[in-house]
Amino acid sequence: MPELPEVETIRQQLEKKTPFTVKKMELSKVVKSILKDREFNPEGKTISHVKRKGKLLDLHVDDDLHILSHLGMSGGWRISKTKVLEKHTHVQFCGSDKKGKPLFLAYVDPRRFGYMYFLKDKSAQVHLDKLGVDIASDEFDAEYVHMILKKYPNRQLKVHLLDQSFFAGCGNYIASEICARAGIRPTRRCGKVTKKECADIVRATGEVLNPIMESNGLTFSGGYSDTSGEKGDGVKHLVVFWQKECQMCGGEVKKITLAQRGTFYCPKCQK
Ligand SMILES: [Zn+2]
């Protein structure tokens, strides 16, 4: 599943191709299950830059239009000099690069859990406002974490970290890894996390995200590739997730299930 680092990689690759004017748009026969809302037609309009909040890509179009794209389980964007003929291509923007040569931006999604909206500013904001602070942004600091944990003192830390309305972009393996590097058990009640530990959570988040972002995101079984079809190799940075031995102390990693999600932790390193 594409997680925040993979989405950020795609954002950067798409951003490099802006401004991009959509000359023609091609849609698959089953695009309805992905393209939920269409308040405008992108044809003839220009994608000026590409932002991101959590795992939601926000392609700014002209002055006040947005293409919001969530990759779901298996979605991805392709950037190609020739038309993308890959199976499961649902949305394809045909246009040209800065030098006027043909360029294609295509959304490919075999499992179709992803979704997309073409929205005017007001409706786009409604979607963006549902998301909390992006965990890769500067707003994600110890004070914010402390305030949000205090709101739900009885929730387990890892379960709370997965709540996108507070921690946008925090996926399952990221949450496990943050708890590990912060030295806190995933089952700890939020009310029992100290202010100092909130600073540890922020530090840990940077430690988890930065190396993975630099290696173009993770690769998990099921297959995930970025816009050029390249696979990342971030797996080596994980300290507990899908590990038998803790990569911090060498001790045995425990696996439990929290809120139906596989959760990994080290009983020695995490209190
Ligand atoms: Zn350990």
Residues whose N, C-alpha, C, O or C-beta is under 5 A from the ligand:
A	BS01	ZN	C246 M248 C249 G250 G251 C266 K268 C269
